[in-house]
Amino acid sequence: MKYEVLKGCVISAQRRNVGDVVEIDDSEARMLMGIGRIAPAQEKSEPVVNRSVGLGDDQPKRRGRNKKAD
């Protein structure tokens, strides 16, 4: 199974950095998950697509506050 490294550590006598995805055996994985060093890797999903119609890439207008009457 593949795991993602959450904190820098040594896995199978090799230095691993945050964000690395590694495949290791169950006994070592259980130990490292117990101390919060790794987590199961998530499958990469499809990229996010902007499905809004008619808005384009323009930013919405910000509404200002009315000035106080003296």
mmCIF file as Biopython writes it, N, C-alpha, C and O atoms, coordinates in Angstrom:
data_model
#
loop_
_atom_site.group_PDB
_atom_site.id
_atom_site.type_symbol
_atom_site.label_atom_id
_atom_site.label_alt_id
_atom_site.label_comp_id
_atom_site.label_asym_id
_atom_site.label_entity_id
_atom_site.label_seq_id
_atom_site.pdbx_PDB_ins_code
_atom_site.Cartn_x
_atom_site.Cartn_y
_atom_site.Cartn_z
_atom_site.occupancy
_atom_site.B_iso_or_equiv
_atom_site.auth_seq_id
_atom_site.auth_asym_id
_atom_site.pdbx_PDB_model_num
ATOM 1   N N  . MET A ? 1  ? 0.845   -1.174 0.000   1.0 0.0 1  A 1 
ATOM 2   C CA . MET A ? 1  ? 0.000   0.000  0.000   1.0 0.0 1  A 1 
ATOM 3   C C  . MET A ? 1  ? 0.891   1.238  0.000   1.0 0.0 1  A 1 
ATOM 4   O O  . MET A ? 1  ? 2.010   1.205  0.513   1.0 0.0 1  A 1 
ATOM 5   N N  . LYS A ? 2  ? 0.395   2.321  -0.572  1.0 0.0 2  A 1 
ATOM 6   C CA . LYS A ? 2  ? 1.174   3.551  -0.647  1.0 0.0 2  A 1 
ATOM 7   C C  . LYS A ? 2  ? 0.788   4.486  0.494   1.0 0.0 2  A 1 
ATOM 8   O O  . LYS A ? 2  ? -0.377  4.589  0.876   1.0 0.0 2  A 1 
ATOM 9   N N  . TYR A ? 3  ? 1.800   5.160  1.021   1.0 0.0 3  A 1 
ATOM 10  C CA . TYR A ? 3  ? 1.622   6.080  2.127   1.0 0.0 3  A 1 
ATOM 11  C C  . TYR A ? 3  ? 2.285   7.400  1.806   1.0 0.0 3  A 1 
ATOM 12  O O  . TYR A ? 3  ? 3.285   7.447  1.089   1.0 0.0 3  A 1 
ATOM 13  N N  . GLU A ? 4  ? 1.718   8.485  2.343   1.0 0.0 4  A 1 
ATOM 14  C CA . GLU A ? 4  ? 2.291   9.817  2.168   1.0 0.0 4  A 1 
ATOM 15  C C  . GLU A ? 4  ? 2.987   10.219 3.456   1.0 0.0 4  A 1 
ATOM 16  O O  . GLU A ? 4  ? 2.444   10.029 4.545   1.0 0.0 4  A 1 
ATOM 17  N N  . VAL A ? 5  ? 4.187   10.774 3.337   1.0 0.0 5  A 1 
ATOM 18  C CA . VAL A ? 5  ? 4.971   11.187 4.497   1.0 0.0 5  A 1 
ATOM 19  C C  . VAL A ? 5  ? 4.456   12.542 4.993   1.0 0.0 5  A 1 
ATOM 20  O O  . VAL A ? 5  ? 4.416   13.509 4.233   1.0 0.0 5  A 1 
ATOM 21  N N  . LEU A ? 6  ? 4.064   12.608 6.268   1.0 0.0 6  A 1 
ATOM 22  C CA . LEU A ? 6  ? 3.558   13.837 6.858   1.0 0.0 6  A 1 
ATOM 23  C C  . LEU A ? 6  ? 4.654   14.643 7.549   1.0 0.0 6  A 1 
ATOM 24  O O  . LEU A ? 6  ? 4.602   15.872 7.584   1.0 0.0 6  A 1 
ATOM 25  N N  . LYS A ? 7  ? 5.641   13.945 8.097   1.0 0.0 7  A 1 
ATOM 26  C CA . LYS A ? 7  ? 6.774   14.589 8.770   1.0 0.0 7  A 1 
ATOM 27  C C  . LYS A ? 7  ? 8.035   13.879 8.302   1.0 0.0 7  A 1 
ATOM 28  O O  . LYS A ? 7  ? 8.023   12.667 8.087   1.0 0.0 7  A 1 
ATOM 29  N N  . GLY A ? 8  ? 9.115   14.622 8.145   1.0 0.0 8  A 1 
ATOM 30  C CA . GLY A ? 8  ? 10.369  14.029 7.713   1.0 0.0 8  A 1 
ATOM 31  C C  . GLY A ? 8  ? 10.809  12.916 8.645   1.0 0.0 8  A 1 
ATOM 32  O O  . GLY A ? 8  ? 10.755  13.062 9.866   1.0 0.0 8  A 1 
ATOM 33  N N  . CYS A ? 9  ? 11.249  11.794 8.065   1.0 0.0 9  A 1 
ATOM 34  C CA . CYS A ? 9  ? 11.663  10.653 8.875   1.0 0.0 9  A 1 
ATOM 35  C C  . CYS A ? 9  ? 12.518  9.705  8.030   1.0 0.0 9  A 1 
ATOM 36  O O  . CYS A ? 9  ? 12.737  9.934  6.841   1.0 0.0 9  A 1 
ATOM 37  N N  . VAL A ? 10 ? 12.996  8.636  8.674   1.0 0.0 10 A 1 
ATOM 38  C CA . VAL A ? 10 ? 13.779  7.610  8.002   1.0 0.0 10 A 1 
ATOM 39  C C  . VAL A ? 10 ? 12.908  6.377  7.853   1.0 0.0 10 A 1 
ATOM 40  O O  . VAL A ? 10 ? 12.402  5.836  8.836   1.0 0.0 10 A 1 
ATOM 41  N N  . ILE A ? 11 ? 12.736  5.936  6.601   1.0 0.0 11 A 1 
ATOM 42  C CA . ILE A ? 11 ? 11.928  4.760  6.310   1.0 0.0 11 A 1 
ATOM 43  C C  . ILE A ? 11 ? 12.791  3.800  5.518   1.0 0.0 11 A 1 
ATOM 44  O O  . ILE A ? 11 ? 13.332  4.164  4.474   1.0 0.0 11 A 1 
ATOM 45  N N  . SER A ? 12 ? 12.922  2.588  6.001   1.0 0.0 12 A 1 
ATOM 46  C CA . SER A ? 12 ? 13.744  1.549  5.354   1.0 0.0 12 A 1 
ATOM 47  C C  . SER A ? 12 ? 15.157  2.049  5.096   1.0 0.0 12 A 1 
ATOM 48  O O  . SER A ? 12 ? 15.702  1.854  4.009   1.0 0.0 12 A 1 
ATOM 49  N N  . ALA A ? 13 ? 15.745  2.691  6.088   1.0 0.0 13 A 1 
ATOM 50  C CA . ALA A ? 13 ? 17.116  3.202  6.060   1.0 0.0 13 A 1 
ATOM 51  C C  . ALA A ? 13 ? 17.339  4.266  4.996   1.0 0.0 13 A 1 
ATOM 52  O O  . ALA A ? 13 ? 18.470  4.457  4.550   1.0 0.0 13 A 1 
ATOM 53  N N  . GLN A ? 14 ? 16.282  4.967  4.577   1.0 0.0 14 A 1 
ATOM 54  C CA . GLN A ? 14 ? 16.397  6.068  3.623   1.0 0.0 14 A 1 
ATOM 55  C C  . GLN A ? 14 ? 15.635  7.275  4.157   1.0 0.0 14 A 1 
ATOM 56  O O  . GLN A ? 14 ? 14.544  7.144  4.711   1.0 0.0 14 A 1 
ATOM 57  N N  . ARG A ? 15 ? 16.227  8.447  3.982   1.0 0.0 15 A 1 
ATOM 58  C CA . ARG A ? 15 ? 15.614  9.692  4.434   1.0 0.0 15 A 1 
ATOM 59  C C  . ARG A ? 15 ? 14.434  10.029 3.529   1.0 0.0 15 A 1 
ATOM 60  O O  . ARG A ? 15 ? 14.565  10.010 2.305   1.0 0.0 15 A 1 
ATOM 61  N N  . ARG A ? 16 ? 13.279  10.340 4.127   1.0 0.0 16 A 1 
ATOM 62  C CA . ARG A ? 16 ? 12.078  10.717 3.377   1.0 0.0 16 A 1 
ATOM 63  C C  . ARG A ? 16 ? 11.633  12.101 3.827   1.0 0.0 16 A 1 
ATOM 64  O O  . ARG A ? 16 ? 11.665  12.414 5.017   1.0 0.0 16 A 1 
ATOM 65  N N  . ASN A ? 17 ? 11.218  12.926 2.875   1.0 0.0 17 A 1 
ATOM 66  C CA . ASN A ? 17 ? 10.782  14.287 3.157   1.0 0.0 17 A 1 
ATOM 67  C C  . ASN A ? 17 ? 9.258   14.378 3.132   1.0 0.0 17 A 1 
ATOM 68  O O  . ASN A ? 17 ? 8.576   13.466 2.664   1.0 0.0 17 A 1 
ATOM 69  N N  . VAL A ? 18 ? 8.739   15.485 3.640   1.0 0.0 18 A 1 
ATOM 70  C CA . VAL A ? 18 ? 7.302   15.721 3.666   1.0 0.0 18 A 1 
ATOM 71  C C  . VAL A ? 18 ? 6.764   15.710 2.238   1.0 0.0 18 A 1 
ATOM 72  O O  . VAL A ? 18 ? 7.339   16.328 1.342   1.0 0.0 18 A 1 
ATOM 73  N N  . GLY A ? 19 ? 5.653   15.001 2.038   1.0 0.0 19 A 1 
ATOM 74  C CA . GLY A ? 19 ? 5.010   14.945 0.730   1.0 0.0 19 A 1 
ATOM 75  C C  . GLY A ? 19 ? 5.421   13.774 -0.131  1.0 0.0 19 A 1 
ATOM 76  O O  . GLY A ? 19 ? 4.780   13.514 -1.149  1.0 0.0 19 A 1 
ATOM 77  N N  . ASP A ? 20 ? 6.478   13.051 0.242   1.0 0.0 20 A 1 
ATOM 78  C CA . ASP A ? 20 ? 6.890   11.869 -0.527  1.0 0.0 20 A 1 
ATOM 79  C C  . ASP A ? 20 ? 5.835   10.777 -0.403  1.0 0.0 20 A 1 
ATOM 80  O O  . ASP A ? 20 ? 5.204   10.629 0.643   1.0 0.0 20 A 1 
ATOM 81  N N  . VAL A ? 21 ? 5.647   10.016 -1.476  1.0 0.0 21 A 1 
ATOM 82  C CA . VAL A ? 21 ? 4.750   8.871  -1.450  1.0 0.0 21 A 1 
ATOM 83  C C  . VAL A ? 21 ? 5.610   7.622  -1.517  1.0 0.0 21 A 1 
ATOM 84  O O  . VAL A ? 21 ? 6.389   7.446  -2.454  1.0 0.0 21 A 1 
ATOM 85  N N  . VAL A ? 22 ? 5.469   6.750  -0.516  1.0 0.0 22 A 1 
ATOM 86  C CA . VAL A ? 22 ? 6.298   5.553  -0.412  1.0 0.0 22 A 1 
ATOM 87  C C  . VAL A ? 22 ? 5.428   4.320  -0.278  1.0 0.0 22 A 1 
ATOM 88  O O  . VAL A ? 22 ? 4.275   4.398  0.146   1.0 0.0 22 A 1 
ATOM 89  N N  . GLU A ? 23 ? 5.992   3.182  -0.643  1.0 0.0 23 A 1 
ATOM 90  C CA . GLU A ? 23 ? 5.309   1.906  -0.469  1.0 0.0 23 A 1 
ATOM 91  C C  . GLU A ? 23 ? 6.151   1.086  0.498   1.0 0.0 23 A 1 
ATOM 92  O O  . GLU A ? 23 ? 7.303   0.762  0.209   1.0 0.0 23 A 1 
ATOM 93  N N  . ILE A ? 24 ? 5.566   0.747  1.660   1.0 0.0 24 A 1 
ATOM 94  C CA . ILE A ? 24 ? 6.303   0.024  2.689   1.0 0.0 24 A 1 
ATOM 95  C C  . ILE A ? 24 ? 5.453   -1.123 3.222   1.0 0.0 24 A 1 
ATOM 96  O O  . ILE A ? 24 ? 4.256   -1.204 2.946   1.0 0.0 24 A 1 
ATOM 97  N N  . ASP A ? 25 ? 6.085   -2.007 3.988   1.0 0.0 25 A 1 
ATOM 98  C CA . ASP A ? 25 ? 5.365   -3.167 4.532   1.0 0.0 25 A 1 
ATOM 99  C C  . ASP A ? 25 ? 4.450   -2.755 5.684   1.0 0.0 25 A 1 
ATOM 100 O O  . ASP A ? 25 ? 4.588   -1.665 6.239   1.0 0.0 25 A 1 
ATOM 101 N N  . ASP A ? 26 ? 3.524   -3.630 6.030   1.0 0.0 26 A 1 
ATOM 102 C CA . ASP A ? 26 ? 2.474   -3.309 7.003   1.0 0.0 26 A 1 
ATOM 103 C C  . ASP A ? 26 ? 2.994   -3.053 8.410   1.0 0.0 26 A 1 
ATOM 104 O O  . ASP A ? 26 ? 2.496   -2.159 9.095   1.0 0.0 26 A 1 
ATOM 105 N N  . SER A ? 27 ? 3.989   -3.822 8.855   1.0 0.0 27 A 1 
ATOM 106 C CA . SER A ? 27 ? 4.460   -3.653 10.237  1.0 0.0 27 A 1 
ATOM 107 C C  . SER A ? 27 ? 5.115   -2.288 10.441  1.0 0.0 27 A 1 
ATOM 108 O O  . SER A ? 27 ? 4.869   -1.623 11.447  1.0 0.0 27 A 1 
ATOM 109 N N  . GLU A ? 28 ? 5.936   -1.877 9.502   1.0 0.0 28 A 1 
ATOM 110 C CA . GLU A ? 28 ? 6.585   -0.569 9.601   1.0 0.0 28 A 1 
ATOM 111 C C  . GLU A ? 28 ? 5.553   0.549  9.419   1.0 0.0 28 A 1 
ATOM 112 O O  . GLU A ? 28 ? 5.640   1.590  10.070  1.0 0.0 28 A 1 
ATOM 113 N N  . ALA A ? 29 ? 4.581   0.330  8.538   1.0 0.0 29 A 1 
ATOM 114 C CA . ALA A ? 29 ? 3.549   1.332  8.305   1.0 0.0 29 A 1 
ATOM 115 C C  . ALA A ? 29 ? 2.703   1.554  9.553   1.0 0.0 29 A 1 
ATOM 116 O O  . ALA A ? 29 ? 2.387   2.696  9.889   1.0 0.0 29 A 1 
ATOM 117 N N  . ARG A ? 30 ? 2.334   0.484  10.240  1.0 0.0 30 A 1 
ATOM 118 C CA . ARG A ? 30 ? 1.547   0.609  11.463  1.0 0.0 30 A 1 
ATOM 119 C C  . ARG A ? 30 ? 2.289   1.419  12.516  1.0 0.0 30 A 1 
ATOM 120 O O  . ARG A ? 30 ? 1.702   2.262  13.195  1.0 0.0 30 A 1 
ATOM 121 N N  . MET A ? 31 ? 3.589   1.153  12.644  1.0 0.0 31 A 1 
ATOM 122 C CA . MET A ? 31 ? 4.387   1.863  13.632  1.0 0.0 31 A 1 
ATOM 123 C C  . MET A ? 31 ? 4.465   3.358  13.292  1.0 0.0 31 A 1 
ATOM 124 O O  . MET A ? 31 ? 4.282   4.203  14.169  1.0 0.0 31 A 1 
ATOM 125 N N  . LEU A ? 32 ? 4.734   3.683  12.030  1.0 0.0 32 A 1 
ATOM 126 C CA . LEU A ? 32 ? 4.876   5.082  11.629  1.0 0.0 32 A 1 
ATOM 127 C C  . LEU A ? 32 ? 3.540   5.824  11.653  1.0 0.0 32 A 1 
ATOM 128 O O  . LEU A ? 32 ? 3.503   7.022  11.937  1.0 0.0 32 A 1 
ATOM 129 N N  . MET A ? 33 ? 2.453   5.131  11.359  1.0 0.0 33 A 1 
ATOM 130 C CA . MET A ? 33 ? 1.135   5.763  11.456  1.0 0.0 33 A 1 
ATOM 131 C C  . MET A ? 33 ? 0.788   6.032  12.915  1.0 0.0 33 A 1 
ATOM 132 O O  . MET A ? 33 ? 0.132   7.029  13.219  1.0 0.0 33 A 1 
ATOM 133 N N  . GLY A ? 34 ? 1.214   5.164  13.812  1.0 0.0 34 A 1 
ATOM 134 C CA . GLY A ? 34 ? 0.946   5.326  15.233  1.0 0.0 34 A 1 
ATOM 135 C C  . GLY A ? 34 ? 1.593   6.567  15.816  1.0 0.0 34 A 1 
ATOM 136 O O  . GLY A ? 34 ? 1.045   7.177  16.734  1.0 0.0 34 A 1 
ATOM 137 N N  . ILE A ? 35 ? 2.749   6.947  15.299  1.0 0.0 35 A 1 
ATOM 138 C CA . ILE A ? 35 ? 3.428   8.142  15.811  1.0 0.0 35 A 1 
ATOM 139 C C  . ILE A ? 35 ? 3.185   9.364  14.925  1.0 0.0 35 A 1 
ATOM 140 O O  . ILE A ? 35 ? 3.779   10.421 15.141  1.0 0.0 35 A 1 
ATOM 141 N N  . GLY A ? 36 ? 2.307   9.215  13.923  1.0 0.0 36 A 1 
ATOM 142 C CA . GLY A ? 36 ? 1.887   10.361 13.119  1.0 0.0 36 A 1 
ATOM 143 C C  . GLY A ? 36 ? 2.865   10.799 12.051  1.0 0.0 36 A 1 
ATOM 144 O O  . GLY A ? 36 ? 2.860   11.966 11.658  1.0 0.0 36 A 1 
ATOM 145 N N  . ARG A ? 37 ? 3.703   9.900  11.571  1.0 0.0 37 A 1 
ATOM 146 C CA . ARG A ? 37 ? 4.680   10.265 10.540  1.0 0.0 37 A 1 
ATOM 147 C C  . ARG A ? 37 ? 4.171   10.062 9.115   1.0 0.0 37 A 1 
ATOM 148 O O  . ARG A ? 37 ? 4.608   10.757 8.198   1.0 0.0 37 A 1 
ATOM 149 N N  . ILE A ? 38 ? 3.252   9.116  8.920   1.0 0.0 38 A 1 
ATOM 150 C CA . ILE A ? 38 ? 2.721   8.840  7.588   1.0 0.0 38 A 1 
ATOM 151 C C  . ILE A ? 38 ? 1.208   8.703  7.644   1.0 0.0 38 A 1 
ATOM 152 O O  . ILE A ? 38 ? 0.625   8.534  8.715   1.0 0.0 38 A 1 
ATOM 153 N N  . ALA A ? 39 ? 0.577   8.778  6.471   1.0 0.0 39 A 1 
ATOM 154 C CA . ALA A ? 39 ? -0.867  8.565  6.333   1.0 0.0 39 A 1 
ATOM 155 C C  . ALA A ? 39 ? -1.099  7.884  4.993   1.0 0.0 39 A 1 
ATOM 156 O O  . ALA A ? 39 ? -0.284  8.033  4.083   1.0 0.0 39 A 1 
ATOM 157 N N  . PRO A ? 40 ? -2.188  7.141  4.851   1.0 0.0 40 A 1 
ATOM 158 C CA . PRO A ? 40 ? -2.466  6.505  3.562   1.0 0.0 40 A 1 
ATOM 159 C C  . PRO A ? 40 ? -2.553  7.554  2.459   1.0 0.0 40 A 1 
ATOM 160 O O  . PRO A ? 40 ? -3.171  8.604  2.640   1.0 0.0 40 A 1 
ATOM 161 N N  . ALA A ? 41 ? -1.932  7.267  1.315   1.0 0.0 41 A 1 
ATOM 162 C CA . ALA A ? 41 ? -1.924  8.207  0.192   1.0 0.0 41 A 1 
ATOM 163 C C  . ALA A ? 41 ? -3.292  8.215  -0.461  1.0 0.0 41 A 1 
ATOM 164 O O  . ALA A ? 41 ? -3.948  7.181  -0.579  1.0 0.0 41 A 1 
ATOM 165 N N  . GLN A ? 42 ? -3.709  9.392  -0.879  1.0 0.0 42 A 1 
ATOM 166 C CA . GLN A ? 42 ? -5.004  9.533  -1.536  1.0 0.0 42 A 1 
ATOM 167 C C  . GLN A ? 42 ? -4.811  9.498  -3.044  1.0 0.0 42 A 1 
ATOM 168 O O  . GLN A ? 42 ? -3.807  9.976  -3.572  1.0 0.0 42 A 1 
ATOM 169 N N  . GLU A ? 43 ? -5.788  8.927  -3.720  1.0 0.0 43 A 1 
ATOM 170 C CA . GLU A ? 43 ? -5.760  8.878  -5.177  1.0 0.0 43 A 1 
ATOM 171 C C  . GLU A ? 43 ? -5.892  10.295 -5.712  1.0 0.0 43 A 1 
ATOM 172 O O  . GLU A ? 43 ? -6.627  11.109 -5.151  1.0 0.0 43 A 1 
ATOM 173 N N  . LYS A ? 44 ? -5.188  10.589 -6.788  1.0 0.0 44 A 1 
ATOM 174 C CA . LYS A ? 44 ? -5.308  11.904 -7.404  1.0 0.0 44 A 1 
ATOM 175 C C  . LYS A ? 44 ? -6.599  11.948 -8.204  1.0 0.0 44 A 1 
ATOM 176 O O  . LYS A ? 44 ? -6.865  11.074 -9.028  1.0 0.0 44 A 1 
ATOM 177 N N  . SER A ? 45 ? -7.391  12.972 -7.951  1.0 0.0 45 A 1 
ATOM 178 C CA . SER A ? 45 ? -8.671  13.107 -8.632  1.0 0.0 45 A 1 
ATOM 179 C C  . SER A ? 45 ? -8.524  13.989 -9.871  1.0 0.0 45 A 1 
ATOM 180 O O  . SER A ? 45 ? -7.451  14.530 -10.136 1.0 0.0 45 A 1 
ATOM 181 N N  . GLU A ? 46 ? -9.603  14.125 -10.615 1.0 0.0 46 A 1 
ATOM 182 C CA . GLU A ? 46 ? -9.601  14.948 -11.805 1.0 0.0 46 A 1 
ATOM 183 C C  . GLU A ? 46 ? -9.411  16.401 -11.414 1.0 0.0 46 A 1 
ATOM 184 O O  . GLU A ? 46 ? -9.810  16.803 -10.321 1.0 0.0 46 A 1 
ATOM 185 N N  . PRO A ? 47 ? -8.805  17.202 -12.294 1.0 0.0 47 A 1 
ATOM 186 C CA . PRO A ? 47 ? -8.625  18.620 -11.968 1.0 0.0 47 A 1 
ATOM 187 C C  . PRO A ? 47 ? -9.970  19.337 -11.863 1.0 0.0 47 A 1 
ATOM 188 O O  . PRO A ? 47 ? -10.940 18.959 -12.520 1.0 0.0 47 A 1 
ATOM 189 N N  . VAL A ? 48 ? -10.016 20.362 -11.041 1.0 0.0 48 A 1 
ATOM 190 C CA . VAL A ? 48 ? -11.235 21.122 -10.826 1.0 0.0 48 A 1 
ATOM 191 C C  . VAL A ? 48 ? -11.501 21.984 -12.055 1.0 0.0 48 A 1 
ATOM 192 O O  . VAL A ? 48 ? -10.603 22.655 -12.564 1.0 0.0 48 A 1 
ATOM 193 N N  . VAL A ? 49 ? -12.742 21.956 -12.521 1.0 0.0 49 A 1 
ATOM 194 C CA . VAL A ? 49 ? -13.130 22.713 -13.701 1.0 0.0 49 A 1 
ATOM 195 C C  . VAL A ? 49 ? -14.161 23.754 -13.296 1.0 0.0 49 A 1 
ATOM 196 O O  . VAL A ? 49 ? -15.102 23.444 -12.566 1.0 0.0 49 A 1 
ATOM 197 N N  . ASN A ? 50 ? -13.990 24.990 -13.764 1.0 0.0 50 A 1 
ATOM 198 C CA . ASN A ? 50 ? -14.941 26.049 -13.479 1.0 0.0 50 A 1 
ATOM 199 C C  . ASN A ? 50 ? -16.139 25.870 -14.400 1.0 0.0 50 A 1 
ATOM 200 O O  . ASN A ? 50 ? -16.024 26.055 -15.611 1.0 0.0 50 A 1 
ATOM 201 N N  . ARG A ? 51 ? -17.291 25.510 -13.834 1.0 0.0 51 A 1 
ATOM 202 C CA . ARG A ? 51 ? -18.475 25.227 -14.622 1.0 0.0 51 A 1 
ATOM 203 C C  . ARG A ? 51 ? -19.467 26.377 -14.619 1.0 0.0 51 A 1 
ATOM 204 O O  . ARG A ? 51 ? -20.586 26.210 -15.105 1.0 0.0 51 A 1 
ATOM 205 N N  . SER A ? 52 ? -19.103 27.536 -14.090 1.0 0.0 52 A 1 
ATOM 206 C CA . SER A ? 52 ? -20.026 28.668 -14.046 1.0 0.0 52 A 1 
ATOM 207 C C  . SER A ? 52 ? -20.287 29.178 -15.463 1.0 0.0 52 A 1 
ATOM 208 O O  . SER A ? 52 ? -19.389 29.188 -16.306 1.0 0.0 52 A 1 
ATOM 209 N N  . VAL A ? 53 ? -21.510 29.593 -15.709 1.0 0.0 53 A 1 
ATOM 210 C CA . VAL A ? 53 ? -21.914 30.039 -17.034 1.0 0.0 53 A 1 
ATOM 211 C C  . VAL A ? 53 ? -22.108 31.539 -17.017 1.0 0.0 53 A 1 
ATOM 212 O O  . VAL A ? 53 ? -22.813 32.064 -16.155 1.0 0.0 53 A 1 
ATOM 213 N N  . GLY A ? 54 ? -21.487 32.242 -17.965 1.0 0.0 54 A 1 
ATOM 214 C CA . GLY A ? 54 ? -21.708 33.665 -18.131 1.0 0.0 54 A 1 
ATOM 215 C C  . GLY A ? 54 ? -20.929 34.561 -17.197 1.0 0.0 54 A 1 
ATOM 216 O O  . GLY A ? 54 ? -21.035 35.783 -17.307 1.0 0.0 54 A 1 
ATOM 217 N N  . LEU A ? 55 ? -20.156 34.016 -16.288 1.0 0.0 55 A 1 
ATOM 218 C CA . LEU A ? 55 ? -19.415 34.863 -15.366 1.0 0.0 55 A 1 
ATOM 219 C C  . LEU A ? 55 ? -18.050 35.250 -15.907 1.0 0.0 55 A 1 
ATOM 220 O O  . LEU A ? 55 ? -17.545 36.330 -15.599 1.0 0.0 55 A 1 
ATOM 221 N N  . GLY A ? 56 ? -17.459 34.399 -16.692 1.0 0.0 56 A 1 
ATOM 222 C CA . GLY A ? 56 ? -16.130 34.691 -17.205 1.0 0.0 56 A 1 
ATOM 223 C C  . GLY A ? 56 ? -15.098 34.665 -16.093 1.0 0.0 56 A 1 
ATOM 224 O O  . GLY A ? 56 ? -15.307 34.055 -15.045 1.0 0.0 56 A 1 
ATOM 225 N N  . ASP A ? 57 ? -13.997 35.328 -16.336 1.0 0.0 57 A 1 
ATOM 226 C CA . ASP A ? 57 ? -12.911 35.356 -15.355 1.0 0.0 57 A 1 
ATOM 227 C C  . ASP A ? 57 ? -12.902 36.628 -14.526 1.0 0.0 57 A 1 
ATOM 228 O O  . ASP A ? 57 ? -11.991 36.836 -13.724 1.0 0.0 57 A 1 
ATOM 229 N N  . ASP A ? 58 ? -13.913 37.493 -14.707 1.0 0.0 58 A 1 
ATOM 230 C CA . ASP A ? 58 ? -13.951 38.755 -13.977 1.0 0.0 58 A 1 
ATOM 231 C C  . ASP A ? 58 ? -14.244 38.520 -12.504 1.0 0.0 58 A 1 
ATOM 232 O O  . ASP A ? 58 ? -14.985 37.610 -12.130 1.0 0.0 58 A 1 
ATOM 233 N N  . GLN A ? 59 ? -13.647 39.357 -11.693 1.0 0.0 59 A 1 
ATOM 234 C CA . GLN A ? 59 ? -13.898 39.306 -10.262 1.0 0.0 59 A 1 
ATOM 235 C C  . GLN A ? 59 ? -15.232 39.983 -9.967  1.0 0.0 59 A 1 
ATOM 236 O O  . GLN A ? 59 ? -15.569 40.959 -10.638 1.0 0.0 59 A 1 
ATOM 237 N N  . PRO A ? 60 ? -16.000 39.509 -8.996  1.0 0.0 60 A 1 
ATOM 238 C CA . PRO A ? 60 ? -17.255 40.191 -8.648  1.0 0.0 60 A 1 
ATOM 239 C C  . PRO A ? 60 ? -16.957 41.566 -8.060  1.0 0.0 60 A 1 
ATOM 240 O O  . PRO A ? 60 ? -15.918 41.784 -7.437  1.0 0.0 60 A 1 
ATOM 241 N N  . LYS A ? 61 ? -17.902 42.494 -8.275  1.0 0.0 61 A 1 
ATOM 242 C CA . LYS A ? 61 ? -17.717 43.844 -7.761  1.0 0.0 61 A 1 
ATOM 243 C C  . LYS A ? 61 ? -17.980 43.853 -6.267  1.0 0.0 61 A 1 
ATOM 244 O O  . LYS A ? 61 ? -18.911 43.207 -5.784  1.0 0.0 61 A 1 
ATOM 245 N N  . ARG A ? 62 ? -17.162 44.582 -5.547  1.0 0.0 62 A 1 
ATOM 246 C CA . ARG A ? 62 ? -17.350 44.713 -4.110  1.0 0.0 62 A 1 
ATOM 247 C C  . ARG A ? 62 ? -18.300 45.861 -3.840  1.0 0.0 62 A 1 
ATOM 248 O O  . ARG A ? 62 ? -18.226 46.915 -4.471  1.0 0.0 62 A 1 
ATOM 249 N N  . ARG A ? 63 ? -19.169 45.643 -2.915  1.0 0.0 63 A 1 
ATOM 250 C CA . ARG A ? 63 ? -20.110 46.685 -2.548  1.0 0.0 63 A 1 
ATOM 251 C C  . ARG A ? 63 ? -19.527 47.490 -1.397  1.0 0.0 63 A 1 
ATOM 252 O O  . ARG A ? 63 ? -19.047 46.930 -0.411  1.0 0.0 63 A 1 
ATOM 253 N N  . GLY A ? 64 ? -19.574 48.783 -1.530  1.0 0.0 64 A 1 
ATOM 254 C CA . GLY A ? 64 ? -19.057 49.648 -0.484  1.0 0.0 64 A 1 
ATOM 255 C C  . GLY A ? 64 ? -20.124 49.972 0.536   1.0 0.0 64 A 1 
ATOM 256 O O  . GLY A ? 64 ? -21.302 49.685 0.326   1.0 0.0 64 A 1 
ATOM 257 N N  . ARG A ? 65 ? -19.726 50.552 1.610   1.0 0.0 65 A 1 
ATOM 258 C CA . ARG A ? 65 ? -20.647 50.932 2.664   1.0 0.0 65 A 1 
ATOM 259 C C  . ARG A ? 65 ? -21.087 52.381 2.399   1.0 0.0 65 A 1 
ATOM 260 O O  . ARG A ? 65 ? -20.279 53.213 1.984   1.0 0.0 65 A 1 
ATOM 261 N N  . ASN A ? 66 ? -22.369 52.675 2.639   1.0 0.0 66 A 1 
ATOM 262 C CA . ASN A ? 66 ? -22.874 54.031 2.474   1.0 0.0 66 A 1 
ATOM 263 C C  . ASN A ? 66 ? -22.234 54.957 3.495   1.0 0.0 66 A 1 
ATOM 264 O O  . ASN A ? 66 ? -21.964 54.565 4.630   1.0 0.0 66 A 1 
ATOM 265 N N  . LYS A ? 67 ? -21.999 56.188 3.072   1.0 0.0 67 A 1 
ATOM 266 C CA . LYS A ? 67 ? -21.402 57.165 3.987   1.0 0.0 67 A 1 
ATOM 267 C C  . LYS A ? 67 ? -22.448 57.632 4.971   1.0 0.0 67 A 1 
ATOM 268 O O  . LYS A ? 67 ? -23.630 57.721 4.640   1.0 0.0 67 A 1 
ATOM 269 N N  . LYS A ? 68 ? -22.006 57.934 6.196   1.0 0.0 68 A 1 
ATOM 270 C CA . LYS A ? 68 ? -22.909 58.403 7.228   1.0 0.0 68 A 1 
ATOM 271 C C  . LYS A ? 68 ? -23.360 59.830 6.936   1.0 0.0 68 A 1 
ATOM 272 O O  . LYS A ? 68 ? -22.563 60.677 6.534   1.0 0.0 68 A 1 
ATOM 273 N N  . ALA A ? 69 ? -24.623 60.076 7.140   1.0 0.0 69 A 1 
ATOM 274 C CA . ALA A ? 69 ? -25.160 61.441 6.975   1.0 0.0 69 A 1 
ATOM 275 C C  . ALA A ? 69 ? -24.873 62.236 8.245   1.0 0.0 69 A 1 
ATOM 276 O O  . ALA A ? 69 ? -25.094 61.746 9.353   1.0 0.0 69 A 1 
ATOM 277 N N  . ASP A ? 70 ? -24.369 63.489 8.080   1.0 0.0 70 A 1 
ATOM 278 C CA . ASP A ? 70 ? -24.066 64.323 9.242   1.0 0.0 70 A 1 
ATOM 279 C C  . ASP A ? 70 ? -25.275 65.019 9.765   1.0 0.0 70 A 1 
ATOM 280 O O  . ASP A ? 70 ? -25.186 65.760 10.744  1.0 0.0 70 A 1 
#
